[in-house]
Amino acid sequence: MTFLRNRFPWALCALVLWISGCGTTATEPTDTTTTTATATVTATPSPDTVTVARSPEAAYTWTGSFDLTVSNTNASPITIKSITADLQQASGGIVITPIAGTDEVFRFDVRAPFNRVDVNANMVIPFTFHYTLPNGGREALVSLSLTVTTDAGASGSVTASVNFQ
């Protein structure tokens, strides 16, 4: 009797485990990973390094031009709401802060053909900058920022930079 009392808890556990295995079938694990496409808008300058020339405008020393290609791979068309640009003197592609009391002087012309870019489409925006730097040099870095919205209601900004030499 003592023998059965000592073995009863072990036998009960073994029986429960054996019964739970009966009548079940093993299933292969299923992949629950979902992939989502990344919607993007990119802005690519061409060329990314602009060779500058003397400006024909008396108020500025240098001028340079480039095209910015805006590409839309969203599932919805985009609208460009604004374009901002900043030109800063540079050396070796590194922005150099002017001495106190001086600043870069520039203006730029943008000839965007329209403000809407369809799905999987591109738009080329020509830019021309005229500028004078406080250090008297010609090397500058142009930083661009475009604010965009989609027809689906998303919004954001796209940036690009261009070296002037």
C-alpha angles and dihedrals in degrees: 000000000000088000092057094045091053093047098040097084091049093046092049092052092049091049093051091050093047093049093048089056094053118096096009126116126209115242128205115247112259124225108243094175113122124199122213124197115242111237112213145175116198133189116205123182122215116230099019089200114047122202105220129214135196110290116246088214114089093217093063136050103206139032134189137171137204141160124242115208113206112199125193121201095162121121087242133051117259133222121210106225100180145355122209127184136188127190119200131177112254145181120209090350092305119119112244115205111228120237116269114285095026131090142174115270116209148142130192137204120216121193103188109176092213138332102244127085118191125220112292091002138120135219125198117214117192118215131190121188127196115191152157123206126214092231091055092241130119104223112108141156120227117204118196129193125187122193111212138180130193127224085243090064102257120131138187146132134269123205137198136169133209130195119223116203 
